[in-house]
């Protein structure tokens, strides 16, 4: 069964940890947090805080930690639901958190390096801030979804696919928003844009998928 005592307790501990990170962000950056909640429907948050971003942004870092935990919980919870013969293993779950977090950080650093090499730091920084903001929002909404799957709903294939579709929709909204904002630059550099998509947007997810498939095998 999915809800064995060990997995239930560990998922709960990490969910509380994610909630703590969100709470710290809310208490420390109250006004920014309120603006962040409307990032999906309004451009106010992006317009205000893009200019003030730093290389290491504490607010984004706190939400990123929750994002990593929330995605890991949902991913492992979905895996245990679909692979009913599998049981919760803490070491595997910790590796998942570490893998997702490390891959995300490396990806961001590589993108910043590319921006520096081609002297388009401002453009890349603005794009990354917008993308990170939407991803952090996904982590924020995954927290209550994970709680529902743990304490109320029995995860099944339909629910899992529905959540994945929701995450994809939010990502697409963020991508289209970024594309519209930098439309002229993209059109003038369409080859590099396609190369970027294949290398840094699609490639890492294919690698992650391959790792998951090999682990299952």
N, C-alpha and C positions, 0 to 999 in steps of 0.2 A: 504493500500500500504506500501511496505517496506521503501521507501524513504520519510517518513514523516519528517517534519522539525526538530523535536526534536531529533530523532535517528540519522539523518544525522549529525547534529551539534556535538552531543556527541561522535559519532564514530570518527569524524574528530579531535576533541580535543584530544582524547586518542591516535590517530595515530600520531599526531604532538608530543605528549609527548614521544611516542616510538622512533620517529625520533630524538628527542633531546637527549635521552639516547645513541643512536647509534653515534650521532655526537660528544658527549662528549667523548665517548670511542675512536673514530677515532682521535680526536684532541689530546687527552691526551696520547694515546698509538698508535701513527701513524704506526710505524714499525710492532708492534704486530697485529694491525688491518689488515694491508696488508697481513701478513702471515695467519691470520685467514680466509680470503676470499678464500684461497686455501685448507682449511682443508678437504674438501670432496674428493679431488683427490690426495692430497699429504700428507705425514706424517711429513713434515718439522715442521709445527706448533706444533704438539704434541711432537715431539722429543725435540724441543727447550724449550718449556714453561712448560712441565710436571715437570721438575726439579725445576723450580722457583715458583711453585704454593704455595699459602698461604691458611690458613684456611678461611680467608675472602679476596677474590680477587676482587678488585674494577672493573677491566676490565670485568670479568665474571659477576659480580653483575649488571653492567650497561646493558649488553646484556641480562641477565636474566629478568630484569625489562621489557625490550622490548618484550622478549619471552612471558612473562605472559600476557602482554597487547595484543599482536598480536594473540595469541591463543584464548584469550577471545573474541576479536572482530570477528575472523573467526567463532568461535563456536556459538556465539549469532547471527551473521549475517546469518549463515546457518540455525539456528533454526527458525529465523523469515521468512526466504525464504520458508522453508518446511511447517511451521505452519502459513499459511497466515492469520489465524484468530487472531493471537497474535500480540500485539503491543510492542514497545520498552518501557522497564521500567528501569530507571536508577538504582534503588536500586537493582534490580535483576542482572544487568550487573556488578555493584560494588561487589556484593556477589560472582559472578562468578570469577572475578579477584582475590578477596581475597581467595576464595576456592582453585583455581588452584595454586596461589602463596604459600599459606600455606601448601598445600599437598606436593608440590615439595620440599619445605625447610625441612619439617618434614622427608620426605623420605631420603633426603641427610644426615641429621643428624643421622638418624637411621643406615644408611649404614656406616657412619663414626664410630658410636658407636660399630657396629659389628666388624669392622676392628680393633678397639682398644681392644675389649674383646678377640678376637682370635689372637691378636698380628700380624696382617697382614696389618698394617696401610699403608705401602708403596704401597702394591698391590692395596688396596681399593682406595687410593688417586689417583693413576695412572688411574685406571679404571673409577673413578668418573669424573676426569678431561676430559678424552676422551669422556665420555658420555655427560657431560655438554656442551662440545665444539660443538658436533653435534646437540644437542638440541638448543643451542643458534644460530647455523647456520639456523635451521628451523625457528626460530623467525625472523631472518634477511630476509629470502626470503618470509616470510608471509606478511611482511610489504608492499611491492609493490603489492602482490597478493590481499591483502585487499583493497588497493587503486583502483585496477582495478575493483573489485567487487562493490565498492562504487560509483565510478565515471564513469565507462565505461561499464562494463558487467552487465547484469541482472543475479544475482545468480540463478542457477537451479540445479536440482539433479545431472546431469552429471558433471557440473563444480565442485560442492562440492565434489563428490566422487573422481574426478580426483586429486583435491588438497590433499584430505585425503590419497590417494594412494601414491602421491609424498612424503608426510610426512612420511608415513610408510616405503617407500623405503630408505629414508635418515636414518631413525632409524635403519633399518636392516643393511645398510652398516656400520653404526657405531658399531652395535652389533657384526657383523662378524669380523670387524677390531679388536675389543677388544678381541674377542674369539681367533683369530689367534695369537695375541700378547701374550696371557696368556694360550695358548693351553695346555701346559704341566701341569700347575697348575690346570686347569679345569679337565683334565682327571684323575689326582691323587685325586681329591676331587669331583667326579661327583655327589655324593649324596647331598653334601652341595650346590653344584651349582644348582641342580634341585630345592632344597628347597628354595634357594635364588630367583630363577626365579618365583616360585609360590607365594612367600610371598611378595617380594619387587618390582618385575617387572610386574607381571600380576595382583596381588591382588588389588593394588591401583586403577588401571583402571577399574576393575570390580566394585569397590565401587563407583567410580565416575559415571559410567554408571547407576548403580542402583539409585543413587541420581537424575540423569537427568530424568530417566524413571518415578520415583515417582513424580518429580516436574511436569512433563507433564500430569500425571494422575490427 
